[in-house]
Every structure is written in structure tokens, then in C-alpha cells.
């Protein structure tokens, strides 16, 4: 849908939220087998996808929310800064002091709550992120690390020390957070027609091709 909006809709800015069943989503330049614990994902019914943006491998499920921002322009820095400021505004409305980093992560104190990635089409920029309201920590720790040795080296405790869950900083439920995001960042809505949905679904097939995902199952 991000790509469809960027290529075919004429709104100068568009923002939407989405959620997924348990999934691992890795970057365009990553070697899947180096990032994904394929056996674990198969055993636990976790889907595996490749995205067109760069950046690292993430685990996502229905306990967090994915954010997508499409805008005119070719400046990576300007688009990233615009998006990060949007999310910081939402967090400030929740009474949470957060900061953006040079890597365009969003931190509460020294812990990451939201990571971002970027890709570009002619004249259009796309930023998307995973806002970590809550998650299945066991899946997160195991699904994106193929090597037991690597997992032990990093250590579960160290991973938990680097990230934080938004639910630990607010009394709002995830649904209430989504409402606040929408009320803060959106001034209207654009519903896709049935024909546009069909075109989006046709575009989706390219993302599901085995040669695009390039993962040995």
C-alpha cells in the first residue's frame, strides 16, 4: 500500500497505520539466512517478508503498530526529520519525553521504542517504522537470530536493556494510542476504491515472490 500510494495517489503527504500477525521483516540488502531463524519461524508460524527499504531485521506482531509516511520530495534527511518530529509530537502529547537519534531511532531515555527505515521512488519518499507498544519477547529474541551462539552472545538481558515497551510509559491501551496518533497527525482520510485495492493487491504479489524474498525454506 505504501508503494501504491507513492506511485499513484497525488496527495503531497499520506500517513497510515497497520498491524501484522507475527512476522519477521528484513531489509532489502540483507541476506535472509544471516538474519532470520528460519527453523524457529516455521515451528511457530511466523511469516517472513522482505521490504524494499534498507535497515535491519525486525519482528512485529499485533501488540505493536506499524507506521507509514509517504511524502513528496527527494531529501532523505528532510523526510526522516519530518517523520521523527511527528512521532515525538505524539509521545509528548502522551506526557513522554523522547528523543530522536542520528540513526533516526526514537528513544525513551536510552532505550529504543521505535525504529525507522526509508526508501525512495522518483519524486516521492517513504518512511516506515515499528512502534513497540508491546511484543512477544520470546519470539522477538529467537525469530531474528539464526544462531544459538549469537543469541547467547547478545543475551536476552542485553536485548531487553536496549529496548523499551511503550506500555510501560503510559496508561493508554494500544487502541487508545492509535486513536491519539490519528487525531494528532491526520486532518482527513482518503479511502481507497475497490479498484485501487485490487491494484494494490496485484502489486503485493511482487512482494510475495520467492525470488524477491530470496529465502531458503
N, C-alpha and C positions, 0 to 999 in steps of 0.2 A: 504493500500500500504506500509506503514511503516513496518508492521509485515511481509508482503510478502518479501520485500527487505531484512529484517533482517534474515529471515529464509532460503531464497532460493538463493539470489544473493551473489557472492563471492567477491564483491568489498569491500576493507577494510573500505572505507568511502563512504557515499552517502548523498546527500543533495537535497531536492526539496521543492518547494513552492506550496501552494494550497489555494483555496478560497472556501467559502461556502455561500449558501443562508442563510438568518437569522436563526441562530441555537444557542441553549444552549448546551454546552458540559460540563459534570460534571465528577469528578474523580471516580476512581474505588471503593473507600471506602466510598463515600458519600451516604447518604440517599436522594434520589431524591426529595421527598416531602419537605424536610427541606431546599432545596437549590433552587428549581425551582418553579416559579409562574405558575403552570400548566394552570390555567384558562386564564391567560394573553397570554401564548404561543398559546393555542388553538384559542383564539379570533383573534390573529394577525398572524396566520400561521407560527409561529416559531417552527422549528423542535427541538427535544430533543434527545440527544445521550449521552451514557456513553462511556468513554475512558478507556483504560487499565492502564494508568499512574495514579499516585496519584495527589495530589494538589487540588485546588479549582475549583469552577464552573465559567465558562466564557461564555460571549455572543460574537458571531462572526458573521460578515456579509461580503458582497462583498467590503466593504470600508476598510477592513483591510486584512492582508495577514498572512497565517499560514506557519510556517517554520518547516521542519522536517530534523533531522540529525541522521543518523544511522552509527555506527562505531563498529569496533572490540573492545573487552576488557570488563572487568567486573567492572572497577573502576567508581563508580558514580561520585566522586569528579573530576577525570580527565576529564571525558566526559562532565560534566557540564561546567567546566572551559574552555575546548576547544570550546564549543558551544558559551558561553558568549563572549569569545575573538573574535570569528568570527563576531558576530553581532556588537560588539564595533568597530571592524575594518571598517565595512560598514558605521557606523554612523560617524566615524572620517573622512572617505572619503567624507561625506556629509557636513563636517565642523561643526558637532555637538559633543560637549563634553558630553559624557555619562559615567556612571559607573555601575558596577555590584555590587549586594548586597550579603550578606551572604545567602540569600534565593534564589539566582540565578535569581532575577529580574533585569531588566535593567532600569536605572533611568536617566532622564534628569533633572538636578538639583535635587530636592527632589520629583520628580513626576515620577510615573511608566509609561513606554511606552511599555514594553514587559515583559511578564511573561513566565515562563518555567515549564515544567513537564518532568518526566523521567520514563521509565520502561525498564526492562531488560529481555532478553532471554539468554539461555546458550551461553556464549562467545560473546554476542552482546548487545550493548546498544543503546537505542533510546531516543532522546531528541526532544521535540517539543515545539513550542511557538506561541503566538499570538502577532504579531507586530501591534500596534494600530496606523495605519495611520489616520484613521477617523472612525466614527461609528455612528449609530443611538442611540444617548444618551438616548432617552426615552425608547427604547427597552432594552438597557443595564441596566438601572436603575430599570426597572419593571420586566423583564423576569427572573432575577435570584434571586429575593427576594419575597418569597411567602406571607410574612406577611406585611400588610399595616403599622402596628405598627413598624415593623423592618425597613421598608423603611423610615418612618418618623424619627425614632431614628437616623439612619445613616444620613439622609438628602441628598437631591440631591446635595447641595452645597459642602458637605464634600466629596462626591464621586468625584466630579469634581476637588476638591483640591488635591486628591490623585493621579489622573492620568493626563497624558498629551497626546495630539494628535501629531503625527509626522508631520502632515501637517502644524502645527503652527511653526515648526522649520526649514522648508526647502521650497524652491520654486519648488522642483521636484514634478511631479504628481505621483500617486501610480504606474502607469505603468513604469515610469522612475525609481522609487525606485526599482521595481522588476528587471529591467534590470541591475541596479547597483549591486544589491545583487548577481545576477547570474554571472556577469562579475568579481566580486570580489572573490567569493567563489568557483566557479566551473571551472574546467580545461577541461571539456569534457562533453559528455552526454551519457547516456545509455537508449535507447528506449526499452520499454517492447514489446515483441512479442504479437500477438493476443492470443496465448495460455497462456502466462503469465498474460495478462489482464483477461482472463477468470478465471484463478486460483485465481487471486486477488478478482474478483467479487464473487467467491464462498466463499472465506474467509470472505468477507464483510457480508455475510448472518448471520454469528455468532454474529456480532456487532448489527444487527438489530432485533435479537430475543427479544421478550418481556421479557423473563426470565432473559436475560442479562441486558437489560436496567432497568428492575425492577421498572417501573414507573406506577402508577395507573392513567389511563386516563378516 
